[in-house]
Structures are given as structure tokens and as C-alpha cells.
Amino acid sequence: MKEQTKRWLEMAEYDLETARVLFTSRRYIYSIFMCHLCLEKGLKACIVEYMDVFPPRTHNLGRLAEAARLELPPGFAEFIFRLSDESVRTRYPEEYRVRYTKATAQRYLQKTEEAFLWLRQKLTSRP
């Protein structure tokens, strides 16, 4: 695995742990935001590793998955598009009308953990 790929993965793991801590402290908006950052960096790690280019400067998870040319497992594409849209709401004050429940944040965190595990395994199992 390339050194730059490892750095992206380390940052993604850090963001996932931050999402867990924020969830535990009931900071659900920011937990979801960190879930997005985790997958964003995980996808950027794939771009670096597979495409051998610096990843595009975008936050759109769908575009990053396309740029990585990954064959996504069932449900994964739908989830990353939903998380990408949801993350936008966490960035703007006018969207704070949306109230995130513990159950909602927990679903996002669990799906993010599953998706990141898949991405990491894909990268570490590469010959």
C-alpha cells in the first residue's frame, strides 16, 4: 500500500473514532458530519491507491466513489449518496432545523463503520 494511501486511511480511522466519541456525547449532528469525513477520506485513499492520482477536492461521496472506480456492494451506493446529502445539512445553520435523534445518528454510525470496514479490507487485501 502506498504511503499516501496509509495517511488517508489513518485520517479516516481518526474521524471514525471521533464520530463514535461525538455520538457517545450526544453530539449527533457532528457525529454524522464525522461519518461523512471518514468515508470521504476512505474513498480518497482508494483513489490514491487505485488511480495513482491525488484525489479530487470534492466532498461528494458519490463522485469520489465513481472516481475510485469501485464496484460497490449492494446498498453501499445508496447509503453514501444519502450520507453525502445529509452531511450538507450539518454544515449550514439554516438546516439545523433538522433534529437528529439518537437512533438516526446510530444508524449512520453503524452503516459508516460497515462501509469503512469494506473500504479498508478492499485496500489491505490488494496484492
Phi, psi and omega per residue, in radians:
M1 nan 2.428 -3.136
K2 -1.174 2.619 3.130
E3 -1.053 -0.727 -3.139
Q4 -1.121 -0.644 3.082
T5 -1.070 -0.793 3.133
K6 -1.031 -0.706 -3.138
R7 -1.140 -0.737 3.089
W8 -1.070 -0.736 -3.140
L9 -1.139 -0.727 3.108
E10 -1.054 -0.744 3.118
M11 -1.139 -0.691 3.124
A12 -1.121 -0.735 3.105
E13 -1.102 -0.713 3.097
Y14 -1.074 -0.758 3.132
D15 -1.143 -0.649 3.105
L16 -1.138 -0.752 3.097
E17 -1.106 -0.667 3.089
T18 -1.104 -0.699 3.095
A19 -1.057 -0.701 3.118
R20 -1.122 -0.787 -3.137
V21 -1.101 -0.764 3.125
L22 -1.138 -0.644 3.075
F23 -1.092 -0.813 -3.135
T24 -1.060 -0.609 3.138
S25 -1.547 0.178 3.061
R26 1.151 0.510 3.060
R27 -1.717 1.215 -2.936
Y28 -1.132 -0.696 3.126
I29 -1.010 -0.817 -3.073
Y30 -1.362 -0.432 3.023
S31 -1.105 -0.793 3.114
I32 -1.123 -0.720 3.099
F33 -1.024 -0.753 -3.138
M34 -1.237 -0.519 3.025
C35 -1.051 -0.772 3.108
H36 -1.053 -0.816 -3.133
L37 -1.074 -0.668 3.114
C38 -1.025 -0.883 -3.110
L39 -1.247 -0.577 3.069
E40 -1.021 -0.827 -3.114
K41 -1.255 -0.583 3.059
G42 -1.112 -0.740 3.093
L43 -1.171 -0.651 3.094
K44 -1.155 -0.591 3.039
A45 -1.062 -0.717 3.112
C46 -1.126 -0.707 3.124
I47 -1.079 -0.806 3.125
V48 -1.054 -0.813 -3.061
E49 -1.215 -0.800 -3.011
Y50 -1.576 -0.605 -3.054
M51 -1.737 -0.246 3.116
D52 1.016 0.717 3.070
V53 -2.392 2.786 3.010
F54 -1.216 2.362 -3.066
P55 -1.142 2.649 3.103
P56 -1.082 2.597 3.128
R57 -1.509 1.263 3.094
T58 -2.351 2.728 3.083
H59 -1.823 -0.031 -3.077
N60 -1.337 1.949 -3.066
L61 -1.131 -0.616 3.111
G62 -1.095 -0.781 3.113
R63 -1.119 -0.674 3.127
L64 -1.163 -0.711 3.102
A65 -1.096 -0.715 3.094
E66 -1.116 -0.738 -3.139
A67 -1.125 -0.541 3.126
A68 -1.381 -0.226 -3.124
R69 0.950 0.792 3.128
L70 -1.540 2.498 2.967
E71 -1.573 1.809 -3.001
L72 -1.424 2.488 3.076
P73 -1.182 2.794 -3.141
P74 -0.953 2.370 3.116
G75 1.495 -0.374 -3.086
F76 -1.187 -0.800 -3.132
A77 -1.055 -0.809 3.126
E78 -1.022 -0.759 -3.134
F79 -1.111 -0.801 -3.086
I80 -1.172 -0.578 3.067
F81 -1.160 -0.718 3.128
R82 -1.146 -0.780 3.131
L83 -1.114 -0.685 3.123
S84 -1.063 -0.794 3.099
D85 -1.129 -0.753 -3.110
E86 -1.128 -0.642 -3.116
S87 -1.096 -0.592 3.108
V88 -1.032 -0.709 3.140
R89 -1.090 -0.500 -3.118
T90 -1.345 -0.183 -3.044
R91 -1.676 -0.278 -2.993
Y92 -2.163 2.291 -3.086
P93 -0.995 -0.627 -3.117
E94 -1.161 -0.311 3.125
E95 -1.590 -0.098 -3.125
Y96 -1.165 -0.085 3.041
R97 -1.056 -0.481 3.120
V98 -1.210 2.211 3.114
R99 -1.813 2.186 -3.135
Y100 -1.686 2.161 3.114
T101 -1.502 2.915 3.074
K102 -1.045 -0.744 -3.116
A103 -1.101 -0.733 3.133
T104 -1.119 -0.862 -3.136
A105 -1.089 -0.642 3.136
Q106 -1.146 -0.692 3.092
R107 -1.091 -0.782 3.121
Y108 -1.098 -0.730 -3.138
L109 -1.128 -0.794 -3.130
Q110 -1.098 -0.798 3.131
K111 -1.147 -0.626 3.096
T112 -1.132 -0.759 3.114
E113 -1.040 -0.756 3.118
E114 -1.118 -0.799 -3.120
A115 -1.137 -0.739 -3.129
F116 -1.171 -0.679 3.084
L117 -1.030 -0.752 3.115
W118 -1.083 -0.805 3.131
L119 -1.070 -0.796 -3.109
R120 -1.119 -0.729 3.126
Q121 -1.138 -0.655 3.116
K122 -1.072 -0.739 -3.125
L123 -1.275 -0.684 -3.059
T124 -1.428 -0.307 3.136
S125 -1.606 -0.021 -3.141
R126 -1.236 2.297 -3.134
P127 -1.123 nan nan
